[in-house]
Amino acid sequence: MGKIDGIVYCSDAGHTMRFAKLLAEKTGLPMWKLSELPPDKRVIFFGWIRTGNVVGYQKAAQKAKIAAVCPVGMFKNELIQINGESKDMPVFYLRGGFDIKLVKGIDWILMRKTIRRIKNSRPASDEEAELFHVLLEGADFVNTEQLDAVVDWYRNETGVF
């Protein structure tokens, strides 16, 4: 058991920030953007997934002790890599969403190419059909129910009920 000082997040399109805010509301913990993280805190880290990596994790791990990681992606399941992660660190994957209007820079260019390529394609499976739908129509999966496992872990970790 141990004290958790707060929640830190790195968000691009807003889904990750919304999850962090929901957890802060459920736990009463303070919340910081990664750029505002005070040093030497023990935190729950939320980061968005980009090409299988949790964005911001390395920077957060340099400033704080990461007690748990909540990677946020757009798919039902994503293969993720958390460089430097302890084998016994809890990882809680959360499904966030996708909105092409919120994608910026090189990510926008790459996603537009992907969307153009699949627009007239026929999905090979139900899973691929859902992926096409998310990319073509956008989707928002953020909800408090996805945080249930994180809240349970937090309560067990801290003894706060």
C-alpha distance (Angstrom), angle and dihedral (degrees) to the residues before:
residue distance angle dihedral
M1 . . .
G2 3.74 . .
K3 3.75 145.0 .
I4 3.79 118.9 -92.3
D5 3.81 112.3 -150.3
G6 3.78 98.3 -164.0
I7 3.76 151.7 -58.2
V8 3.79 125.3 -74.2
Y9 3.78 125.9 -169.5
C10 3.78 142.8 -173.4
S11 3.80 110.6 -159.3
D12 3.78 134.0 174.9
A13 3.81 108.8 174.8
G14 3.82 96.9 20.2
H15 3.81 102.6 -104.7
T16 3.80 92.6 103.7
M17 3.81 92.7 47.7
R18 3.80 90.4 50.6
F19 3.81 91.6 52.9
A20 3.82 90.3 48.7
K21 3.80 90.3 49.8
L22 3.81 92.1 49.1
L23 3.81 90.6 51.7
A24 3.81 91.0 47.3
E25 3.81 88.9 53.3
K26 3.82 92.1 48.4
T27 3.82 95.0 47.0
G28 3.79 104.6 28.9
L29 3.81 89.5 -126.6
P30 3.80 120.3 145.6
M31 3.80 116.4 -109.3
W32 3.79 129.7 -145.2
K33 3.78 136.0 -175.2
L34 3.78 109.6 -120.5
S35 3.82 90.1 -109.1
E36 3.83 90.0 56.4
L37 3.81 98.5 44.5
P38 3.82 111.8 133.7
P39 3.82 112.9 -134.2
D40 3.79 125.7 -98.7
K41 3.80 98.5 19.8
R42 3.80 124.8 140.8
V43 3.79 104.7 -128.5
I44 3.77 148.7 169.1
F45 3.80 106.3 -120.2
F46 3.81 124.6 -146.2
G47 3.81 118.1 -168.6
W48 3.78 135.7 164.2
I49 3.76 121.4 -118.0
R50 3.78 120.6 -114.6
T51 3.81 119.2 175.8
G52 3.78 90.6 -20.9
N53 3.82 96.6 -51.0
V54 3.80 127.5 108.1
V55 3.79 104.3 -121.1
G56 3.80 114.7 -131.3
Y57 3.79 96.9 13.5
Q58 3.81 96.0 114.5
K59 3.80 92.9 48.8
A60 3.81 92.1 47.0
A61 3.81 91.3 48.2
Q62 3.81 89.8 54.4
K63 3.81 91.9 55.0
A64 3.81 103.2 33.4
K65 3.78 145.3 20.1
I66 3.79 106.9 -99.7
A67 3.81 110.1 -142.4
A68 3.82 95.9 177.6
V69 3.79 138.0 -2.8
C70 3.80 127.4 -137.2
P71 3.82 109.1 -168.6
V72 3.81 112.5 -166.1
G73 3.80 120.1 -151.8
M74 3.76 139.8 162.2
F75 3.79 100.2 -119.8
K76 3.81 133.4 72.4
N77 3.78 90.8 -111.5
E78 3.76 128.5 9.8
L79 3.74 132.0 -174.6
I80 3.76 105.6 -126.3
Q81 3.74 136.3 -175.8
I82 3.79 122.0 -153.2
N83 3.79 107.4 -169.6
G84 3.78 112.9 -142.5
E85 3.78 94.1 10.1
S86 3.77 117.8 152.0
K87 3.82 112.7 -117.0
D88 3.81 91.0 -124.3
M89 3.81 96.7 46.3
P90 3.81 110.9 118.3
V91 3.80 113.8 -115.9
F92 3.81 119.3 -166.2
Y93 3.80 113.6 -171.1
L94 3.82 113.1 -150.0
R95 3.77 126.4 -168.6
G96 3.80 109.4 -131.8
G97 3.77 115.0 168.6
F98 3.77 146.5 -120.4
D99 3.80 135.3 -102.2
I100 3.81 116.8 170.2
K101 3.82 89.6 -154.2
L102 3.81 88.9 65.9
V103 3.81 96.5 48.9
K104 3.82 115.0 102.8
G105 3.79 141.5 -164.8
I106 3.78 121.4 -16.0
D107 3.81 89.9 -6.3
W108 3.82 88.8 61.5
I109 3.81 91.6 50.9
L110 3.81 92.3 49.2
M111 3.81 94.4 45.1
R112 3.82 92.7 47.8
K113 3.82 89.1 53.6
T114 3.80 90.4 49.3
I115 3.80 92.2 48.0
R116 3.82 92.3 48.9
R117 3.80 90.0 49.7
I118 3.81 95.1 51.8
K119 3.82 97.7 37.4
N120 3.80 93.5 91.4
S121 3.79 96.9 27.5
R122 3.75 126.5 108.5
P123 3.84 113.6 -128.3
A124 3.81 114.4 -119.3
S125 3.82 95.1 -147.9
D126 3.80 143.0 13.3
E127 3.80 89.0 -101.2
E128 3.79 91.3 53.5
A129 3.82 90.2 46.4
E130 3.79 89.6 56.6
L131 3.81 90.6 47.8
F132 3.81 90.2 51.8
H133 3.80 90.3 49.3
V134 3.82 92.6 51.4
L135 3.80 92.5 48.2
L136 3.81 96.0 43.1
E137 3.79 100.3 38.9
G138 3.80 103.2 22.5
A139 3.78 124.5 -127.3
D140 3.79 141.3 -146.9
F141 3.80 117.4 -153.4
V142 3.82 99.6 165.5
N143 3.81 110.7 133.4
T144 3.79 138.6 143.6
E145 3.82 93.9 -115.2
Q146 3.79 90.6 70.5
L147 3.81 87.9 61.1
D148 3.82 95.0 57.8
A149 3.82 93.6 98.4
V150 3.82 91.1 47.4
V151 3.81 91.6 50.3
D152 3.82 91.4 47.9
W153 3.81 90.6 49.9
Y154 3.83 91.0 47.3
R155 3.80 92.0 51.4
N156 3.81 92.4 48.3
E157 3.81 91.9 44.5
T158 3.81 96.0 49.3
G159 3.79 103.9 25.1
V160 3.82 88.0 -126.2
F161 3.79 111.6 140.4
